[in-house]
Amino acid sequence: MNKIQKIHRENMKSEIPEFAIGDTVQVDMRIVEGGKERVQAFTGTVIGRHGEGIAESVTLRRVSFGQGLERVIPLHSPRLAGLTVVRHGSVRRAKLYYLRDMVGKSARVKERQVES
């Protein structure tokens, strides 16, 4: 194992839960404003996962006040304070970019029943 792989392995987060495309997740990000630091939550549907290892990121989408918001979150960022799965979605595609064109009830993702 070379030095770069060792650094990557040391900086990867191990407490990230299992989630899939279509799931609704809540991401808590550390935000620095001036001299203060606070945690801001962003809840959205996972419409894509990109990369692997330390470079893995997810794209979250939500509609707020009639305006669609998308945010790309690096999963192993030091700014990531937490990630929780709110609900599991049932989808048959790897990328849900078609949700960008849908409005209202048609933009919903059906819930998947998970055995626990």
C-alpha positions as CSV (number, residue, x, y, z in Angstrom):
1,M,0.0,0.0,0.0
2,N,1.5,3.3,-1.0
3,K,1.3,6.6,0.9
4,I,-1.6,8.0,-1.0
5,Q,-3.8,4.9,-0.3
6,K,-2.8,5.1,3.4
7,I,-3.9,8.7,3.7
8,H,-7.2,8.0,1.9
9,R,-7.9,5.1,4.2
10,E,-7.2,7.2,7.3
11,N,-9.5,10.0,6.2
12,M,-12.5,7.8,5.2
13,K,-15.5,7.9,7.5
14,S,-16.7,4.5,8.8
15,E,-20.0,5.6,10.4
16,I,-21.9,6.3,7.1
17,P,-25.1,4.1,7.0
18,E,-26.1,2.0,4.0
19,F,-28.5,3.9,1.7
20,A,-29.5,3.6,-1.9
21,I,-30.7,5.7,-4.8
22,G,-34.2,6.9,-4.1
23,D,-33.8,7.0,-0.3
24,T,-34.6,10.2,1.6
25,V,-31.7,11.2,3.8
26,Q,-30.9,14.0,6.2
27,V,-27.4,15.4,6.0
28,D,-26.0,17.6,8.8
29,M,-23.2,19.9,7.5
30,R,-21.0,22.1,9.6
31,I,-21.3,25.7,8.4
32,V,-18.8,28.4,9.3
33,E,-20.2,31.9,9.4
34,G,-17.8,34.6,10.6
35,G,-16.1,33.1,13.7
36,K,-19.0,30.8,14.6
37,E,-19.7,27.3,13.5
38,R,-23.1,25.7,13.4
39,V,-24.7,22.5,12.0
40,Q,-27.2,22.9,9.2
41,A,-29.5,20.0,8.1
42,F,-30.5,19.3,4.5
43,T,-33.1,16.6,3.8
44,G,-33.5,15.4,0.3
45,T,-34.0,12.4,-2.1
46,V,-30.8,10.8,-3.3
47,I,-30.9,11.1,-7.1
48,G,-27.3,10.0,-7.8
49,R,-24.1,8.6,-6.3
50,H,-20.7,9.4,-7.9
51,G,-17.2,8.2,-7.4
52,E,-15.8,5.6,-5.0
53,G,-13.6,5.5,-1.9
54,I,-12.7,8.9,-0.5
55,A,-14.0,10.7,-3.6
56,E,-17.6,9.4,-3.3
57,S,-20.4,11.9,-3.3
58,V,-24.1,12.0,-3.5
59,T,-26.6,14.4,-5.1
60,L,-29.6,15.2,-3.0
61,R,-32.7,16.9,-4.4
62,R,-35.7,18.6,-2.6
63,V,-38.3,21.1,-3.5
64,S,-38.7,24.1,-1.2
65,F,-41.2,26.8,-1.8
66,G,-41.8,25.6,-5.3
67,Q,-38.2,25.8,-6.3
68,G,-36.0,22.7,-6.8
69,L,-32.8,22.5,-4.9
70,E,-29.9,20.1,-5.5
71,R,-26.8,19.7,-3.4
72,V,-23.8,17.6,-4.0
73,I,-22.4,16.2,-0.7
74,P,-19.0,14.6,-0.5
75,L,-19.5,11.6,1.8
76,H,-16.1,11.7,3.5
77,S,-15.8,15.4,3.9
78,P,-14.7,16.7,7.3
79,R,-17.6,19.2,7.1
80,L,-20.1,16.3,7.2
81,A,-21.4,16.1,10.8
82,G,-23.9,13.3,10.3
83,L,-26.1,11.3,7.8
84,T,-29.3,9.6,8.7
85,V,-31.8,7.7,6.4
86,V,-35.3,9.0,6.8
87,R,-37.1,6.6,4.5
88,H,-36.2,4.1,1.8
89,G,-37.4,4.5,-1.7
90,S,-38.3,1.9,-4.3
91,V,-36.7,2.8,-7.7
92,R,-35.4,0.9,-10.7
93,R,-32.8,3.3,-12.0
94,A,-29.3,4.3,-11.0
95,K,-29.9,8.0,-11.6
96,L,-33.1,9.8,-10.9
97,Y,-32.5,12.9,-13.1
98,Y,-36.1,12.5,-14.5
99,L,-37.4,13.9,-11.2
100,R,-36.1,17.4,-12.3
101,D,-38.9,17.6,-14.9
102,M,-41.7,16.3,-12.6
103,V,-43.9,18.5,-10.4
104,G,-46.2,17.6,-7.5
105,K,-47.3,14.1,-6.7
106,S,-45.6,12.6,-9.8
107,A,-42.3,13.7,-8.4
108,R,-42.6,11.4,-5.4
109,V,-40.7,8.1,-4.9
110,K,-42.6,5.1,-3.7
111,E,-41.6,3.8,-0.3
112,R,-39.8,0.5,0.0
113,Q,-40.6,-1.9,2.8
114,V,-37.4,-2.9,4.7
115,E,-37.2,-5.9,6.9
116,S,-35.4,-5.0,10.1
